[in-house]
Amino acid sequence: MSAYPPADDRLRHLIAQELNLSVDTWKFAFWLATNIVNNPEVRKELQRVEAAHAAGDPCGDRNCRPCWDARLTTANGGAA
């Protein structure tokens, strides 16, 4: 039995799973996820956010949970 989602296509499958909650069919969710994953601007943004986080810097996305949590920790006198 293989693991789901497959390691070689994990991002697309994870996005499709989330979309599937809001669309009528899995096929449509998978089609949308494929287009999102293949979009060069989306890929570029994922790489930018990843690089910022890897460097320990905030990514600048106001909806980024790790950056928000780090900001609250710092604001409350925590380490960082």
C-alpha positions in Angstrom: 0.0 0.0 0.0 1.4 3.4 -1.0 1.4 6.5 1.1 -1.0 9.3 0.1 -0.3 11.9 -1.0 2.6 10.6 -3.2 5.9 12.2 -2.4 6.6 13.1 -6.0 3.3 15.1 -6.4 2.6 16.1 -2.8 1.9 19.8 -3.3 -0.7 19.3 -6.0 -2.5 16.6 -4.0 -2.6 18.7 -0.8 -4.0 21.7 -2.7 -6.6 19.5 -4.4 -7.6 18.1 -1.1 -8.3 21.6 0.3 -10.1 22.7 -2.9 -12.2 19.6 -2.9 -14.0 20.8 0.2 -15.4 23.8 -1.8 -16.0 22.4 -5.3 -18.3 19.8 -6.8 -15.9 17.2 -8.0 -12.4 15.8 -7.2 -11.6 16.1 -10.9 -12.2 19.9 -10.8 -10.2 20.3 -7.6 -7.3 18.4 -9.1 -7.5 20.5 -12.3 -7.4 23.7 -10.3 -4.5 22.4 -8.2 -2.6 21.5 -11.3 -2.9 25.0 -12.6 -1.9 26.5 -9.3 1.2 24.4 -8.9 2.2 24.9 -12.5 1.8 28.7 -12.4 5.3 30.3 -12.4 4.3 33.2 -10.2 2.9 30.9 -7.6 6.2 28.8 -7.7 8.2 32.0 -7.4 6.2 33.2 -4.4 6.6 29.9 -2.6 10.3 30.0 -3.2 10.5 33.6 -1.9 8.5 32.7 1.3 10.7 29.6 1.8 13.9 31.6 1.4 12.7 34.2 3.9 11.7 31.6 6.5 15.0 29.6 6.0 16.9 32.8 6.7 14.9 33.4 9.8 13.3 36.6 8.3 9.6 37.4 8.1 8.2 36.7 4.7 6.0 39.8 4.7 2.8 37.9 4.0 0.1 39.2 6.4 -1.6 35.8 6.4 1.5 33.8 7.2 0.9 31.9 10.4 4.6 31.3 11.4 5.4 35.0 10.9 2.3 36.0 12.9 3.2 33.6 15.7 6.8 34.8 15.8 5.6 38.4 16.0 3.3 37.6 18.9 6.1 35.7 20.7 8.4 38.7 20.3 5.8 41.2 21.3 5.0 39.2 24.5 8.6 39.3 25.6 9.5 35.8 24.3 12.8 34.9 22.8 13.6 36.2 19.3 
